[in-house]
């Protein structure tokens, strides 16, 4: 029976080898491995994996095509609901979504849906069906996952879509926030963006909406009938502890951006970044794992400092597993209270305290509490704060009538409608920092709402 077959493990670089390079960690499936894994799917009558997918990919249907050896057919099925399959197959938290809802996971191991999606995307050239052009202009602000998903659906329906990107390269957080060893930019991301361009979507880079041109001007001067804001959440947070202004303290956002977008990890680029001999990353999410694994590859003996236990780590299990394999040290139940500097104003160590988990609160979560007298130091030359991000306030501050909440996030309905008629928003700029696939789901919902809004004008 299919459910008696063991889950197929994807081949990877050896930990000590990959810890010294920026090549992709996972090699993915070949055809034989993909078909073996596809044979495990039970093709449930009511597939919970589909309802757990934020973009509702018809997962059993595309897996059936893989089993038949029809990779192009599988790609066509995925393309109906996802414009970034090669990206999602690599970076989505499948264990909390489609794979987490797989019936095989109840008593064993779920189907490796993410690896199968990646395999299909890497071995196909699916083309989506595009409706005849209707000549109606829609602007999309931001070329991250929310913007690309929104633009793709609108283009398929015949709209004249232009994506405005503030940076010189496309992809948003996919370009600057995810390391090369998890998402190769030229090999994978560029190909996905080219597929969106092939739908007829136009791109304008180096355009800062709110400075270069305002949302009002997009409507009044440029003739756009609707605008989708998918600018993400790129404003970093810090702890507010002494020493955060010392040389050698970075936000994870800056550290990853300089490495990914500016190629600081490559010796032939004149944009170096120094990780030093030792680095501390504060935080426990996926961004913390990315920053720590990047610092390690730059030659630093790297520690992750997290104030709760491993059980509470919000990062993907796979990323934590890879970090441990590569030699990153986890200091759990530990919290920084001060960054210490030398006579030159550079980081030399981080003063920390040990924590313990208190009684559960109303939500059931146990809050960390300081253990008195537990102060100690961890030597470090670099400190990277990976404590989350919030939206940049520029668009909200330059667009009259656009409501934001106390965290600076744009207030929008489930369908992406904002307080300003004709302006829609989705992804991290609405929810705060979340996942790629959730941003894509929000972009798709907003596209549907934009279509309905324009048709009702």
C-alpha positions as CSV (number, residue, x, y, z in Angstrom):
1,X,0.0,0.0,0.0
2,X,1.1,3.6,-0.7
3,X,1.1,4.6,2.9
4,X,3.7,1.8,3.7
5,X,6.3,3.4,1.6
6,X,8.8,5.5,3.5
7,X,9.0,9.2,2.8
8,X,11.6,9.9,0.1
9,X,14.5,12.0,1.5
10,X,15.8,14.8,-0.8
11,X,19.6,14.7,-1.3
12,X,21.6,17.5,0.3
13,X,25.2,18.8,0.5
14,X,27.1,17.4,3.4
15,X,26.8,19.8,6.4
16,X,30.5,20.6,6.8
17,X,30.9,21.2,3.0
18,X,27.9,23.4,2.6
19,X,28.8,25.4,5.8
20,X,31.7,26.9,3.8
21,X,29.8,27.8,0.6
22,X,26.7,29.6,-0.6
23,X,25.5,26.9,-3.0
24,X,22.0,25.5,-2.6
25,X,21.8,23.1,0.3
26,X,19.2,20.7,-1.2
27,X,19.5,19.1,-4.6
28,X,15.8,18.2,-4.9
29,X,14.3,15.1,-6.5
30,X,15.1,13.4,-9.7
31,X,12.3,11.7,-11.7
32,X,12.6,8.3,-10.1
33,X,12.5,9.9,-6.6
34,X,9.6,12.2,-7.5
35,X,7.5,9.3,-8.8
36,X,8.3,7.1,-5.8
37,X,7.2,9.9,-3.5
38,X,4.1,10.6,-5.6
39,X,3.1,7.0,-5.2
40,X,2.6,7.6,-1.5
41,X,-0.3,10.0,-2.0
42,X,-3.7,8.5,-1.1
43,X,-5.7,10.9,-3.2
44,X,-8.2,11.5,-0.4
45,X,-11.8,12.2,-1.4
46,X,-11.7,15.4,0.7
47,X,-8.0,16.5,0.5
48,X,-7.1,18.5,3.6
49,X,-3.8,19.5,2.0
50,X,-5.7,21.6,-0.6
51,X,-7.7,23.5,2.0
52,X,-4.5,24.1,4.1
53,X,-2.7,25.7,1.1
54,X,-3.1,29.5,1.2
55,X,-3.4,29.5,-2.6
56,X,-5.4,26.3,-2.9
57,X,-3.2,24.4,-5.3
58,X,-4.9,21.2,-6.4
59,X,-2.2,19.1,-4.8
60,X,-3.5,15.5,-5.4
61,X,-4.2,16.3,-9.1
62,X,-0.6,17.6,-9.8
63,X,0.9,14.7,-7.8
64,X,-1.1,12.2,-10.0
65,X,0.5,13.8,-13.0
66,X,3.9,13.4,-11.5
67,X,3.2,9.7,-10.9
68,X,2.2,9.3,-14.6
69,X,5.5,11.0,-15.6
70,X,3.6,14.0,-17.0
71,X,5.6,16.9,-15.5
72,X,4.2,19.4,-17.9
73,X,0.7,18.4,-17.0
74,X,1.6,18.8,-13.3
75,X,3.0,22.2,-14.0
76,X,-0.1,23.3,-15.8
77,X,-2.3,22.3,-12.7
78,X,0.0,24.2,-10.3
79,X,0.1,27.3,-12.6
80,X,-3.7,27.8,-12.2
81,X,-3.1,28.8,-8.6
82,X,0.5,29.6,-8.1
83,X,2.9,31.9,-10.0
84,X,6.0,31.0,-7.9
85,X,6.1,27.2,-7.6
86,X,9.9,26.9,-7.6
87,X,10.1,29.5,-4.8
88,X,7.3,28.0,-2.7
89,X,8.7,24.5,-3.1
90,X,11.8,25.7,-1.4
91,X,10.8,28.2,1.2
92,X,7.2,27.5,2.3
93,X,6.5,26.1,5.8
94,X,4.8,23.0,4.3
95,X,4.9,21.3,7.7
96,X,2.4,23.8,9.1
97,X,0.2,23.9,6.0
98,X,-0.3,21.3,3.2
99,X,2.0,18.6,4.7
100,X,0.8,19.4,8.2
101,X,-2.7,18.4,7.1
102,X,-1.8,15.3,5.1
103,X,-3.6,12.3,6.5
104,X,-0.4,10.2,6.3
105,X,1.2,12.5,8.9
106,X,-1.2,11.3,11.6
107,X,0.6,8.1,12.2
108,X,3.7,8.5,10.0
109,X,5.3,10.9,7.6
110,X,3.3,13.1,5.3
111,X,3.8,13.3,1.5
112,X,6.7,15.5,0.6
113,X,4.5,18.0,-1.2
114,X,7.0,20.8,-1.1
115,X,9.7,18.7,-2.8
116,X,7.3,17.5,-5.4
117,X,6.2,21.1,-6.2
118,X,9.9,22.1,-6.5
119,X,10.6,19.1,-8.8
120,X,7.7,20.1,-11.1
121,X,8.8,23.7,-11.2
122,X,12.4,22.9,-11.9
123,X,11.7,20.5,-14.7
124,X,8.9,22.2,-16.7
125,X,8.0,25.4,-18.6
126,X,4.3,25.7,-17.9
127,X,2.4,28.5,-19.7
128,X,-0.7,30.0,-18.2
129,X,-3.8,30.9,-20.2
130,X,-4.2,34.7,-20.6
131,X,-7.5,36.4,-21.4
132,X,-7.6,39.1,-24.2
133,X,-6.3,42.5,-23.1
134,X,-9.0,44.8,-21.7
135,X,-6.9,48.0,-21.6
136,X,-7.6,48.7,-17.9
137,X,-4.5,49.8,-16.0
138,X,-3.8,48.4,-12.5
139,X,-0.7,49.4,-10.5
140,X,1.0,47.0,-8.1
141,X,3.5,48.5,-5.5
142,X,6.2,46.0,-4.6
143,X,7.6,43.0,-6.5
144,X,7.6,40.6,-3.6
145,X,5.4,37.5,-3.3
146,X,2.1,39.4,-2.7
147,X,2.7,41.8,-5.6
148,X,3.8,39.1,-8.0
149,X,0.8,36.9,-7.1
150,X,-1.7,39.8,-7.4
151,X,-0.2,40.9,-10.7
152,X,-0.1,37.4,-12.2
153,X,-3.9,36.8,-11.6
154,X,-4.8,40.3,-12.9
155,X,-2.7,39.8,-16.1
156,X,-4.3,36.4,-16.7
157,X,-7.7,38.2,-16.7
158,X,-6.6,40.7,-19.3
159,X,-5.6,43.7,-17.2
160,X,-2.7,46.0,-18.1
161,X,-0.5,45.6,-14.9
162,X,2.6,47.5,-14.0
163,X,4.7,46.6,-10.9
164,X,6.6,49.4,-9.3
165,X,9.7,48.3,-7.3
166,X,11.8,50.6,-5.1
167,X,15.0,48.7,-5.5
168,X,17.1,48.0,-8.6
169,X,16.3,44.3,-8.6
170,X,13.0,42.5,-8.6
171,X,11.6,40.0,-6.0
172,X,11.3,42.0,-2.8
173,X,12.0,39.9,0.2
174,X,12.7,36.9,-2.1
175,X,15.6,38.9,-3.6
176,X,17.1,40.5,-0.5
177,X,15.8,38.5,2.5
178,X,16.4,34.8,1.7
179,X,20.0,33.6,1.4
180,X,21.4,32.2,-1.9
181,X,21.9,28.7,-0.3
182,X,18.1,28.5,0.2
183,X,16.9,30.3,-2.9
184,X,19.3,30.8,-5.8
185,X,18.5,34.1,-7.4
186,X,19.7,33.8,-11.0
187,X,18.8,30.1,-11.3
188,X,15.3,30.1,-9.7
189,X,13.9,33.5,-8.8
190,X,14.8,35.2,-12.1
191,X,13.1,32.4,-13.9
192,X,9.9,32.8,-11.9
193,X,9.8,36.5,-12.5
194,X,10.4,36.0,-16.2
195,X,7.3,33.8,-16.2
196,X,5.3,36.6,-14.6
197,X,6.7,39.0,-17.3
198,X,5.6,36.6,-20.0
199,X,2.0,37.1,-18.9
200,X,2.4,40.8,-20.0
201,X,3.2,42.3,-16.6
202,X,5.4,45.4,-16.9
203,X,8.1,46.2,-14.3
204,X,9.5,49.6,-13.3
205,X,12.4,49.5,-10.9
206,X,14.0,52.3,-8.8
207,X,10.5,53.8,-8.2
208,X,9.8,54.7,-4.6
209,X,6.0,55.1,-4.3
210,X,5.4,58.0,-1.9
211,X,8.6,59.8,-3.1
212,X,9.1,59.3,-6.9
213,X,5.4,59.3,-7.4
214,X,2.4,59.1,-5.0
215,X,-0.6,56.8,-5.0
216,X,-2.8,59.9,-5.9
217,X,-0.6,60.6,-8.9
218,X,-0.9,57.0,-10.1
219,X,-4.7,57.6,-10.2
220,X,-4.8,61.2,-11.4
221,X,-1.8,61.4,-13.8
222,X,-1.1,57.8,-14.9
223,X,-4.7,56.6,-15.3
224,X,-4.6,53.6,-13.1
225,X,-8.0,52.4,-12.0
226,X,-6.8,50.5,-8.9
227,X,-3.6,50.1,-6.9
228,X,-2.4,47.1,-4.9
229,X,0.1,47.8,-2.1
230,X,2.3,44.8,-1.4
231,X,5.4,46.6,0.1
232,X,6.1,44.0,2.8
233,X,7.5,44.8,6.2
234,X,11.1,45.9,5.9
235,X,11.5,48.2,8.9
236,X,13.7,46.4,11.5
237,X,13.2,46.3,15.2
238,X,15.8,46.5,18.0
239,X,15.7,45.6,21.7
240,X,16.5,49.1,23.0
241,X,19.3,47.8,25.2
242,X,22.6,49.6,25.8
243,X,25.3,49.2,23.1
244,X,23.1,48.8,20.0
245,X,24.9,51.7,18.4
246,X,28.3,50.0,18.5
247,X,30.1,49.1,15.3
248,X,29.3,45.5,14.5
249,X,25.6,45.6,15.4
250,X,23.2,44.9,12.5
251,X,19.6,44.3,11.9
252,X,19.0,41.0,10.2
253,X,17.4,43.0,7.4
254,X,20.6,45.0,6.7
255,X,22.8,42.0,7.1
256,X,20.8,39.8,4.7
257,X,20.2,42.6,2.2
258,X,23.8,43.4,1.9
259,X,24.7,39.8,1.3
260,X,21.8,38.9,-1.0
261,X,21.1,42.1,-3.0
262,X,24.7,43.5,-3.0
263,X,26.5,40.1,-3.2
264,X,28.7,41.0,-0.2
265,X,29.5,37.3,0.2
266,X,31.3,37.3,-3.1
267,X,35.0,38.4,-3.3
268,X,34.5,39.9,-6.8
269,X,31.9,42.4,-5.5
270,X,33.0,45.7,-3.9
271,X,30.3,45.6,-1.2
272,X,31.9,43.5,1.6
273,X,30.4,42.9,5.0
274,X,32.4,41.8,8.0
275,X,31.0,39.0,10.2
276,X,34.2,38.8,12.3
277,X,35.5,35.7,14.0
278,X,32.4,35.3,16.2
279,X,28.7,36.4,15.8
280,X,25.6,36.3,17.9
281,X,22.1,36.3,16.3
282,X,19.3,37.3,18.6
283,X,15.9,35.7,17.7
284,X,14.5,32.3,16.8
285,X,12.5,32.7,13.6
286,X,13.4,31.8,10.0
287,X,15.1,35.1,9.5
288,X,17.4,34.4,12.5
289,X,18.3,31.0,11.0
290,X,19.1,32.7,7.7
291,X,21.2,35.3,9.3
292,X,23.1,32.8,11.5
293,X,23.8,30.4,8.6
294,X,25.0,33.4,6.5
295,X,27.3,34.6,9.2
296,X,28.7,31.1,9.6
297,X,29.5,30.9,5.9
298,X,31.3,34.2,6.2
299,X,33.6,32.6,8.7
300,X,32.1,33.5,12.1
301,X,31.7,31.1,15.0
302,X,28.0,31.7,15.3
303,X,25.6,31.5,18.3
304,X,21.8,31.9,18.3
305,X,20.4,33.5,21.4
306,X,16.8,32.8,22.2
307,X,14.8,33.6,25.3
308,X,12.6,30.5,25.2
309,X,13.2,26.8,24.7
310,X,13.8,24.9,21.5
311,X,10.1,23.7,21.6
312,X,9.0,27.4,21.2
313,X,11.3,28.2,18.3
314,X,9.1,29.7,15.6
315,X,11.5,28.8,12.8
316,X,10.9,25.9,10.4
317,X,12.1,22.5,11.8
318,X,14.1,22.0,8.6
319,X,16.0,25.3,9.1
320,X,16.8,24.6,12.7
321,X,17.9,21.1,11.8
322,X,20.2,22.5,9.1
323,X,21.6,25.1,11.4
324,X,22.5,22.5,14.1
325,X,24.0,20.2,11.5
326,X,26.2,23.1,10.2
327,X,27.6,23.8,13.7
328,X,25.6,26.8,14.9
329,X,25.4,26.9,18.7
330,X,22.0,27.5,20.3
331,X,21.9,29.4,23.6
332,X,18.3,28.7,24.7
333,X,16.5,30.4,27.7
334,X,19.0,33.3,27.2
335,X,18.3,37.0,26.7
336,X,20.7,39.9,25.9
337,X,20.7,42.8,28.3
338,X,23.7,44.8,27.0
339,X,26.1,44.8,24.1
340,X,29.6,45.5,25.3
341,X,32.2,47.4,23.3
342,X,36.0,47.9,23.2
343,X,38.0,51.2,23.3
344,X,37.4,51.6,19.5
345,X,33.6,51.5,19.8
346,X,33.4,48.0,18.3
347,X,31.4,45.0,19.7
348,X,33.5,42.7,22.0
349,X,30.8,40.7,23.8
350,X,27.1,40.5,24.7
351,X,26.0,40.4,28.4
352,X,23.1,38.0,28.8
353,X,20.9,36.6,31.5
354,X,19.4,33.1,31.9
355,X,15.7,32.8,31.7
356,X,13.1,30.3,32.9
357,X,9.5,29.8,31.7
358,X,6.8,31.0,34.1
359,X,3.2,29.8,34.5
360,X,1.1,29.7,31.4
361,X,-0.9,32.9,30.7
362,X,-4.5,33.0,29.4
363,X,-3.4,31.9,25.9
364,X,-1.5,29.0,27.4
365,X,1.9,30.4,26.5
366,X,4.6,30.5,29.2
367,X,6.4,33.8,29.5
368,X,10.1,33.8,30.0
369,X,11.3,35.3,33.3
370,X,14.8,36.4,34.3
371,X,16.7,34.2,36.8
372,X,18.3,36.7,39.3
373,X,22.0,36.7,39.4
374,X,22.5,34.8,36.2
375,X,24.4,37.4,34.2
376,X,27.2,36.1,31.9
377,X,29.0,37.2,28.7
378,X,29.3,35.7,25.3
379,X,32.3,37.0,23.3
380,X,31.3,38.4,19.9
381,X,32.5,40.7,17.2
382,X,29.1,40.9,15.4
383,X,25.6,41.1,16.8
384,X,22.6,40.6,14.4
385,X,19.1,41.5,15.7
386,X,16.5,39.2,14.1
387,X,13.5,40.4,16.1
388,X,10.9,40.9,13.4
389,X,10.0,43.8,11.2
390,X,7.2,46.3,10.6
391,X,6.0,48.1,7.5
392,X,7.7,51.3,6.2
393,X,5.4,54.2,7.0
394,X,6.1,56.1,3.7
395,X,3.0,55.1,1.7
396,X,0.6,55.5,4.6
397,X,2.1,59.0,5.4
398,X,1.8,60.2,1.8
399,X,-1.7,58.8,1.0
400,X,-4.7,60.6,2.4
401,X,-7.4,58.5,3.8
402,X,-5.3,55.3,4.1
403,X,-5.9,53.9,7.6
404,X,-3.1,52.1,9.6
405,X,-3.2,50.4,12.9
406,X,-1.0,51.1,16.0
407,X,1.7,48.8,14.6
408,X,1.9,50.8,11.3
409,X,0.2,48.1,9.3
410,X,-2.3,49.1,6.6
411,X,-5.8,48.2,7.7
412,X,-7.5,46.0,5.1
413,X,-10.4,43.6,4.8
414,X,-9.9,39.9,4.3
415,X,-10.2,40.6,0.5
416,X,-7.6,43.4,0.7
417,X,-9.9,46.5,0.5
418,X,-8.5,49.5,2.4
419,X,-10.2,52.6,3.8
420,X,-9.2,54.4,0.5
421,X,-11.5,53.4,-2.5
422,X,-9.5,51.8,-5.3
423,X,-6.5,51.0,-3.0
424,X,-6.0,47.4,-1.9
425,X,-3.3,45.9,0.2
426,X,-2.0,42.5,1.3
427,X,0.9,40.5,2.6
428,X,3.3,41.7,5.3
429,X,2.3,45.4,5.0
430,X,-1.1,44.3,6.3
431,X,-0.3,41.3,8.6
432,X,3.1,42.2,9.7
433,X,6.0,39.8,9.0
434,X,4.6,36.4,7.9
435,X,5.4,33.8,5.2
436,X,5.8,33.9,1.4
437,X,2.8,31.7,0.7
438,X,0.5,33.7,3.0
439,X,1.5,36.9,1.2
440,X,0.8,35.2,-2.1
441,X,-2.6,34.1,-0.8
442,X,-3.4,37.7,0.2
443,X,-2.2,39.0,-3.2
444,X,-4.6,36.5,-5.0
445,X,-7.6,37.5,-2.8
446,X,-6.9,41.2,-3.5
447,X,-6.7,40.5,-7.3
448,X,-10.2,39.0,-7.2
449,X,-11.4,42.0,-5.2
450,X,-9.8,44.4,-7.6
451,X,-11.5,42.7,-10.5
452,X,-14.9,42.9,-8.9
453,X,-14.3,46.6,-7.9
454,X,-13.3,47.6,-11.4
455,X,-16.2,45.7,-13.0
456,X,-18.6,47.6,-10.6
457,X,-17.3,51.0,-11.6
